[in-house]
């Protein structure tokens, strides 16, 4: 299988708040991320559907600064986690 990624991937663990449009929120941990997306291990039951639009935000409750909220689309759900594509705008 050929590599289809457009951005370099980094294996790093960052706490991420995952927010669904219906208000359901969970805290997950990135398995890896890039400029174009992230793979997040998060406990959401039932898991979101592929194609669902969600919001992602670095979870840092001790920070004095509000972290940016990124709009993202679910592109894959697997035992590794949920793969998100970050959307522009």
VENBEL-V581084 format. One record per residue. N is the residue number from 1. RES is the residue in one small letter. PHI is phi in radians with two decimals (NA if undefined). OMEGA is omega as a letter, one per 20 degrees, with the letter a starting at -180 (* if undefined). D_CENTER is the distance of its C-alpha to the mean C-alpha in Angstrom with 1 decimal. Layout:
n = (N	N)
res = (RES	RES)
phi = (PHI	PHI)
omega = (OMEGA	OMEGA)
d_center = (D_CENTER	D_CENTER)
//
This chain:
n = (1	2	3	4	5	6	7	8	9	10	11	12	13	14	15	16	17	18	19	20	21	22	23	24	25	26	27	28	29	30	31	32	33	34	35	36	37	38	39	40	41	42	43	44	45	46	47	48	49	50	51	52	53	54	55	56	57	58	59	60	61	62	63	64	65	66	67	68	69	70	71	72	73	74	75	76	77	78	79	80	81	82	83	84	85	86	87	88	89)
res = (x	x	x	x	x	x	x	x	x	x	x	x	x	x	x	x	x	x	x	x	x	x	x	x	x	x	x	x	x	x	x	x	x	x	x	x	x	x	x	x	x	x	x	x	x	x	x	x	x	x	x	x	x	x	x	x	x	x	x	x	x	x	x	x	x	x	x	x	x	x	x	x	x	x	x	x	x	x	x	x	x	x	x	x	x	x	x	x	x)
phi = (NA	-1.43	-1.34	-1.86	-1.25	-1.71	-2.27	-1.16	-1.70	-2.14	-1.45	-2.67	-1.78	-2.26	-1.20	-2.25	-1.52	-1.93	-2.14	-1.61	-1.08	-1.41	1.76	-1.16	-2.31	-2.55	-1.80	-2.19	-2.31	-1.18	-1.65	-2.82	-2.65	-2.61	-1.10	-1.75	3.05	-2.72	-1.87	-2.13	-1.54	-2.57	-1.63	-2.16	-2.12	-1.25	-1.20	-1.18	-1.35	-1.03	1.71	-1.10	-1.69	-2.35	-2.11	-2.17	-2.60	-1.02	-1.67	-2.48	-1.08	-1.49	-1.41	-1.46	-1.92	-1.31	-1.42	-1.09	-1.81	-1.85	-1.47	-2.51	-1.94	-1.28	-1.94	-2.84	-2.18	-2.55	-1.15	-1.34	2.52	-1.88	-1.63	-2.02	-1.82	-1.30	-1.69	-1.43	1.41)
omega = (a	r	a	a	r	a	r	a	r	r	a	r	r	r	a	r	r	a	r	a	a	r	r	a	r	r	r	r	r	r	r	r	r	r	a	a	a	r	a	r	a	a	r	r	i	r	r	r	r	a	r	r	a	r	r	r	r	a	a	a	a	a	r	a	r	a	r	r	a	r	a	r	r	r	r	r	a	r	r	a	r	r	a	r	r	a	r	r	*)
d_center = (23.9	23.3	20.3	18.5	16.1	17.0	15.4	16.0	13.5	13.7	13.6	12.8	11.8	10.3	10.0	7.0	8.1	6.5	9.3	11.1	14.1	16.5	15.7	14.2	12.0	10.9	10.1	8.2	8.6	7.1	9.6	9.6	8.4	10.6	11.7	10.5	7.0	5.1	6.0	5.1	8.5	8.9	12.2	12.2	15.6	16.1	12.8	11.7	13.6	12.7	12.9	11.7	10.6	8.3	7.7	5.5	8.2	9.5	11.6	15.0	17.7	20.5	19.9	22.3	19.9	17.4	14.1	13.0	10.8	8.8	9.2	7.0	8.5	8.1	10.2	10.9	11.2	13.2	14.7	12.4	9.2	6.9	6.5	5.0	7.8	8.0	11.2	14.2	16.0)
//
